[in-house]
Amino acid sequence: MAETPRQAIDNLDKAEKLGLMASADAWMAMRRLRNQMVHEYIEDMAVLASALRSGHDFVQQLVAAARRCIAEAERLRLL
């Protein structure tokens, strides 16, 4: 879309304004959860189960954002 790359939060705010995602704040929460799960060894099974449930709750938002991005790329004839 010829946007100049900026800091992640600025890019997310722009994507939200363009309608590519429902919420930049929700995306940041997903990113924090991803970082926790990837970079920390979670020994407490209750914490791990909670993180996995939270991740599962984000699946619909991720799929919806991906579909909107694909639709926009097709509209712009980038795909």
N, C-alpha and C positions, 0 to 999 in steps of 0.2 A: 504494500500500500504506500510505498515510498515515504514512510515515516522515518524520522531520524531516531536511531536507538538512543534511549536515555536510561536513567536508573530504573530498576525493576518496578518500583511503585509508580513512577511516572508512566511507564509503558502500560501497566495494568489500569491506571486511571484512564488513559486514552482508549484502551480496548473497551473499558466499561462504557465510556461516552459514545463509542462507535457501535455499541450494542453487541459486541463480540462475546461479552461475558456479563453475567448478572451483577456481580459484585467484586470489585477489586479487593475489598476487605476479606471476603470469603476466600478468594484466591490466595491471599497472604496467609490465612489460617491453614489452607491446604498445604502451602509451601512450608510453613513451620512444622506441621505434622510430618510431612515428608522428610524434612531435615532431622527431626527427632528420631524417626524410625530408621533412617539410613546411617546417621552418624553416632547414635548412642546404642549401646548394648543394653537392652531392656531385660532385666533379670526378673522383675516382679511380673508374674503372669497376669495379674489383674490389670496392671498398667498396659501390658502388651495387648490384652484382649480389648481394652478400652480404645487403644490407638487403632487397632484393626477395625473395630466397629465404626470409629470416627472416619477412617479412610473409606470404608464401604459406603458411609452416608454421603461422601463426596462424589461417588461414581456418576450419578445422574448429572451433576453440575459439570463435571469434566466432559462427559459425552456431549452434553448440550453445547458447551463452548466449542468443542472440536467441530461439531456439525455446523455451527454458525461460521467458524473460520473457513471451513471447506466451502460453504455456500458463498461466502464473500469472495474467496479466491476464484471460484468458478465464475462469479458475476464479473469479476475484473479480468477474467480470462488468464489467470495466473497458473491455472491447472489445466 
